[in-house]
Amino acid sequence: MSTQTAREPESLEGGTDVTFSVRGLWKIFGRNADKVIGTELETADRDRIKEETGCTVAVRDVSFDVRPGEIFVVMGLSGSGKSTLIRCLSRLIEPTAGQVLLDGEDIGAAGQQRLRELRRHKMAMVFQHFGLLPNRRIVDNVAYGLEVRGMGRAERYARAGEMIDMVGLSGYENARPGELSGGMQQRVGLARALAVDPEVLMFDEPFSALDPLIRRDMQAEVSRLQRELNKTSVFITHDLQEALKLGDRIAIMRDGELVQVGTPEEVVGRPANAYVADFTSDVARTTVLTARWLVRDAYPGERTDGPVTEPGTVLAEVLPMLAASTAPVRVVEGDTLLGYVGRDDVLRAIAEDQLSENAVAVAIEETVGELSEESTDPAERAADGDTGPQGGEARGSTPGAPSNPTGHGGPAPTGNGG
């Protein structure tokens, strides 16, 4: 399934484990929330609900799963409900209705003591505004969660030192937060979250207050730590480029609802509606779509000895391979040949950046028709009174090649977001 809606959470193949499972989650601010859920107002827009009940719907009937080890990015514009959503996951804000399961345990049913234990041992959050203790040294800030747990001084300092080194702040253990730059303070916040070795990391727009260059460095740091530690992460952002860079899967919110959940390729290459299409319209498809997205079977008579690439290679890196060869690129995963990506396939994806889908379909159909005529047997052309171009090899598609006006020659991506 390429998209996932609030009412139709994605089913995981083969009973794959789920870290977070969110079902029918609502958060309504106001005293008359009971007048919304289960009534005709449940499907009304925000303005009508506000007018008739005085309530504000922040999160509306949201359902999704977060898989172990993935970075699940929730993005949307201001007021879309994304920050409220992540706070509901840890019950920093009490949901109005619905379920949040962590490893199968209903967080909503947890008592205060159990909730504290979950927050201390299984969940950790990195906030936008750092939340550091200004009067404490960096090592004490990083060790704070371990101190709350009751861990001994020597042990927690040793663990804090490891995390400080991991985020690249060795030598600053005895500094105070005010002596560090914004990016360095955010690294301290990240080290503090990692120190308690949580199962789930939650990031609430952690880099939005940072300068662009520092922000890029912190994105790279999160990616590096994810590769090394394989933590399950829920990451909130309003920045589409950040979401595409970090997310294994992306959930796009609008007015408290999920409008699409999918891999970066699915969101950019197959938007669920006009809102998502507009949201992603400025994204260069060649930097997001991969060889897996365009992979297809070989056309009849097509050369099959071209260069080899992996299915996760972005099209921007496939283009030089195609430029250096007259044969399509072979897409290989392990010892398995998945198929081929040719010049026309990549050009079609590039064209879709510039043209409407209908215009692309018409252009491709015309091209396929012309190429088919050029490739027709000379005797048949002579019988039709068409001498046509003589000699030379037909370019692009050959007769019998499957018509694919939408530009997706292969199966939908698998991998993390399959």
PETAFEN-V459484 format. One record per backbone hydrogen bond with DSSP energy under -1.0 kcal/mol. CO is the residue of the C=O (numbers start at 1). NH is the residue of the N-H. If there is no record, write none. Layout:
BEGIN
co;nh
CO;NH
CO;NH
END
This chain:
BEGIN
co;nh
12;15
13;16
19;103
20;66
21;101
22;64
23;99
25;62
26;96
26;97
27;58
27;59
29;56
32;35
33;36
33;37
36;39
39;42
41;44
45;49
46;50
47;51
48;52
49;53
50;54
56;29
59;27
62;25
64;22
66;19
66;20
67;70
70;233
71;248
71;249
72;235
73;251
74;237
75;253
77;80
80;256
81;85
82;86
83;87
84;88
85;89
87;92
87;93
97;26
99;23
100;107
101;21
102;105
105;102
107;110
111;115
112;116
113;117
114;118
115;119
116;120
117;121
118;122
118;123
122;200
124;202
126;204
129;131
133;136
137;141
138;142
139;143
143;147
144;148
145;149
146;151
152;156
153;157
154;158
155;159
156;160
157;161
158;162
159;163
160;164
161;165
162;166
163;167
164;169
165;168
169;172
172;175
173;139
175;138
176;179
177;180
181;185
182;186
183;187
184;188
185;189
186;190
187;191
188;192
189;193
190;194
191;195
194;197
199;232
200;124
201;234
202;126
203;236
207;210
211;215
212;216
213;217
214;218
215;219
216;220
217;221
218;222
219;223
220;224
221;225
222;226
223;227
224;228
225;229
226;230
232;201
233;72
234;203
235;74
236;205
239;243
240;244
241;245
242;246
243;247
249;73
250;262
251;75
252;259
252;260
254;257
256;60
257;254
260;252
262;250
263;267
264;268
265;269
266;270
273;277
274;278
275;279
276;280
280;283
284;287
285;288
285;289
286;316
289;315
291;295
296;340
299;302
307;330
309;332
310;313
311;292
313;291
314;317
315;319
318;322
319;323
320;324
322;325
329;341
330;309
331;338
331;339
333;336
336;333
339;331
340;296
341;329
342;346
343;347
344;348
345;349
346;350
347;351
348;352
350;353
351;354
351;355
356;360
357;361
358;362
359;363
360;364
361;365
362;366
363;367
364;368
365;369
366;370
367;371
368;372
369;373
370;374
371;375
377;381
378;382
379;383
380;384
381;386
382;385
398;401
404;407
415;418
END
